[in-house]
């Protein structure tokens, strides 16, 4: 049986399927953003579920054909009690049906665990999944600083030790992008615009016990929009997020002396990555941009890890 594993992820904003080869480390990902109406900053779950149902077969059909040893699928946002989103039902339904017909094992994981595994693979540090580390999951819906250990089930056991107490970093950036008329989700376009701006210190949110609030930062961003060029407002928003992330990481490192892994679409920002690299050097690792956003590659990696236990 070849060491090929299928991963499926139907998250809030992206439909994706991937094949991961555990022998070679090679992967193929087929994914695409869901369609969000112009001017909107999100989708209703019913609309996301419908789009996944229509598109998932196209992503799977675009993958290279061949046998798979097991299938992995994300079934919830995080591996905690009460974590649930209907959009994951689309992927779970297909994965369970395929596993039954192919007579191969099915492994269910969380979207967050998939993000962490994809980042570890991308950084060339899959060995982190067997140890202890700090991880940022910074995305449109989540801004959590995690203390991660290998759980008894072989999956990343994530304990949230910090992050935002209200507005997610991705939400702040999407709202900034909406003010500028950028497409949703706005992270990539906002980052590209910010890179053309003059250096900007941004605002320094109060960070206590690794936690911070970003809801008040929306007012700061809106005020900047009234007085500065669009590119400076974009830079201000990203530098503000970077300030909070760096301070929270510094506080966490006082207690946990372990490496840092950065995952999630917001961590694809060149500005945030440069700031983190400058502060933490070789102690911090990142997913490459193509694996920073929602994807099924990490889910397939975890299926391989569980299958080979």
SETI-484429 format. One record per residue (C-alpha): residue in one letter; x, y negated, z negated. Coordinates in steps of 0.05 Angstrom, whole numbers, padded with zeros to 5 digits, always signed. Each point is the difference from the previous one (the first is absolute). Layout:
N
AXYZ/...
REM end
This chain:
309
X+00000+00000+00000/X+00030-00068+00020/X+00012-00051-00055/X-00051-00048+00030/X-00051-00034-00043/X-00061-00042+00018/X-00017-00061-00041/X-00065-00040+00004/X-00015-00068-00032/X-00064-00040+00010/X+00011-00060-00044/X-00036-00066-00004/X+00033-00031+00061/X+00035+00054+00040/X-00015+00067+00032/X+00061+00045+00005/X+00025+00070+00011/X+00071+00026-00001/X+00043+00061+00011/X+00061+00009-00045/X+00054+00052+00012/X+00030+00019-00067/X+00060+00035+00034/X+00023-00060+00041/X-00031-00058-00039/X-00031-00025+00065/X-00070-00028+00001/X-00052-00025+00049/X-00054-00048-00023/X-00061-00021+00038/X-00039-00055-00033/X-00038-00064+00012/X-00032-00056-00038/X-00075-00001-00006/X-00037-00056+00036/X-00017-00059-00045/X-00046-00055+00027/X+00036-00065+00017/X+00002-00045-00061/X-00017+00055-00049/X+00047+00022-00055/X-00023+00071-00010/X-00047+00057+00019/X-00059+00031-00034/X+00013+00073-00018/X-00056+00024+00045/X+00032-00035+00059/X+00069+00028-00017/X-00028+00070-00007/X-00035-00005+00068/X+00063-00024+00035/X+00042+00055-00030/X-00052+00052+00022/X+00003-00026+00071/X+00076-00007+00005/X+00032+00055-00041/X-00005+00054+00054/X+00037-00047+00048/X+00058-00007-00048/X+00005+00076-00011/X-00005+00014+00075/X+00059-00048+00012/X+00046+00043-00044/X+00046+00053+00029/X-00035+00068+00003/X+00023+00061-00038/X-00011+00040-00062/X+00000-00032-00068/X+00017+00033-00066/X-00047-00042-00042/X-00043-00062+00001/X+00002-00059-00048/X-00053-00054-00007/X-00010-00061-00043/X-00067+00003-00036/X+00001-00061-00046/X+00039-00064-00010/X+00037+00020-00063/X+00007+00063-00042/X-00038-00028-00060/X-00069+00012-00028/X-00055-00035+00039/X+00043-00019+00060/X-00046+00007+00061/X-00014-00030+00068/X-00049+00029+00051/X+00049-00013+00058/X+00043+00059-00022/X-00058+00048+00013/X+00012-00004+00075/X+00070+00028-00006/X-00018+00051-00054/X-00056+00029+00042/X+00044+00011+00060/X+00058+00027-00041/X-00042+00051-00037/X-00032+00024+00064/X+00068+00007+00036/X+00032+00036-00059/X-00057+00050-00002/X+00002+00014+00075/X+00076+00006+00002/X+00004+00040-00065/X+00054-00046-00028/X+00005-00032-00070/X-00032-00068-00012/X+00032-00049-00049/X-00037-00062-00024/X+00039-00060-00024/X-00013-00073-00014/X+00012-00057+00049/X+00049-00030-00049/X+00040+00065-00006/X+00004+00002+00075/X+00028-00071+00002/X+00054+00019-00050/X+00020+00063+00038/X+00003-00038+00066/X+00045-00053-00032/X+00046+00053-00029/X+00005+00035+00068/X+00013-00065+00036/X+00054-00021-00049/X+00034+00067+00007/X-00013+00015-00074/X-00049+00057-00004/X+00039+00023-00061/X-00033-00056-00038/X-00065+00039+00002/X+00032+00052-00047/X+00023-00052-00051/X-00019-00065-00033/X-00004-00069+00032/X-00038-00065+00003/X-00045-00012+00060/X-00037-00060+00026/X-00065+00014+00037/X-00014-00068+00031/X-00057-00001+00050/X-00066-00033+00018/X-00037+00033-00056/X+00054+00019-00050/X+00057-00036-00035/X+00027+00048-00051/X+00068+00012-00030/X+00005+00074-00016/X+00043+00044-00043/X+00004+00064+00040/X+00021+00070-00020/X-00009+00068+00033/X-00065+00028-00028/X-00014+00071-00021/X-00038+00009+00066/X+00061-00023+00041/X-00032-00066+00019/X+00024-00069-00021/X-00029-00014-00069/X-00011-00075+00001/X-00011-00042-00062/X-00017-00073+00012/X+00045-00043-00043/X-00010-00067+00034/X-00023-00040+00059/X-00058-00047+00012/X-00057-00006-00050/X-00049-00027+00052/X+00012-00018+00073/X+00043+00049+00039/X+00061-00028+00036/X-00027+00021+00067/X-00066-00035-00015/X+00037-00065-00015/X+00039+00005+00065/X-00062+00018+00041/X-00037-00060-00028/X+00060-00044+00018/X+00000+00029+00070/X-00075-00012+00006/X+00011-00074-00015/X+00050-00001+00057/X-00045+00038+00049/X+00045+00061+00001/X-00028+00069+00015/X-00019+00047-00057/X+00038+00031-00033/X+00046-00059+00002/X+00064+00024-00033/X+00042+00011+00062/X-00021-00064+00035/X+00008-00041-00064/X+00070+00028-00010/X+00021-00016+00071/X-00026-00071-00008/X+00034-00009-00067/X+00068+00021+00029/X-00002-00063+00044/X-00008-00046-00061/X+00052-00036-00042/X+00020+00035-00066/X-00056-00005-00050/X+00003+00017-00074/X-00074+00016-00007/X-00038-00001-00066/X+00024+00041-00059/X-00060+00035-00032/X+00004+00017-00073/X+00022+00073-00009/X-00009+00034-00067/X+00012+00074-00014/X+00009+00011+00075/X-00070-00028+00014/X-00021-00063+00037/X-00061-00035+00028/X-00006-00022+00073/X-00071-00027+00001/X+00025-00069-00020/X+00051+00003+00055/X-00055-00003+00052/X-00013-00072-00022/X+00074-00015+00005/X+00001+00028+00071/X-00062-00039+00020/X+00031-00064-00027/X+00064+00014+00040/X-00043+00010+00062/X-00026-00071-00008/X+00068-00032-00006/X+00050+00042+00040/X+00011+00030+00068/X-00030+00070+00010/X+00068+00033+00001/X+00018-00032-00067/X-00065+00023-00031/X+00014+00070+00025/X+00069-00002-00031/X-00027-00027-00065/X-00050+00058-00006/X+00052+00054+00013/X+00052-00031-00046/X-00052-00005-00055/X-00014+00075+00006/X+00075+00014+00001/X+00010-00041-00063/X-00052+00040-00038/X+00025+00068+00025/X+00072-00015-00017/X-00016-00024-00070/X-00044+00060-00015/X+00054+00047+00026/X+00052-00033-00044/X-00044+00010-00061/X-00013+00073+00018/X+00075+00013+00009/X+00012-00021-00072/X-00039+00063-00021/X+00010+00047+00059/X+00071+00006+00027/X-00016+00035+00065/X-00002-00014+00075/X-00054-00042+00033/X-00041+00023+00061/X-00044-00049+00038/X-00062+00022+00038/X-00062-00030+00029/X-00014-00048+00058/X+00018-00063-00038/X+00070+00028-00012/X+00011-00002+00076/X+00011-00075-00009/X+00070-00019+00020/X-00002-00058-00049/X-00020+00043-00060/X+00050+00055+00019/X+00057-00050+00006/X-00015-00028-00068/X-00004+00069-00032/X+00065+00022+00033/X+00035-00063-00023/X-00022+00011-00072/X+00006+00076-00007/X+00049+00020+00054/X+00011+00075+00007/X-00051+00016-00055/X-00059-00016+00045/X-00023+00040+00062/X-00055-00015+00050/X-00043+00036+00050/X+00016-00022+00071/X-00055-00047+00026/X-00034+00055+00041/X-00009+00041-00063/X-00016-00057-00047/X-00073-00006+00019/X-00053+00053-00006/X+00022+00064+00034/X-00006+00076-00004/X+00074+00015+00001/X+00007-00001-00075/X-00060+00044-00007/X+00032+00051+00046/X+00065-00004-00039/X-00037+00016-00064/X-00035+00059+00033/X+00068+00027+00019/X+00026-00010-00071/X-00059+00036-00031/X+00001+00056+00050/X+00073+00014-00013/X-00003-00001-00077/
REM end
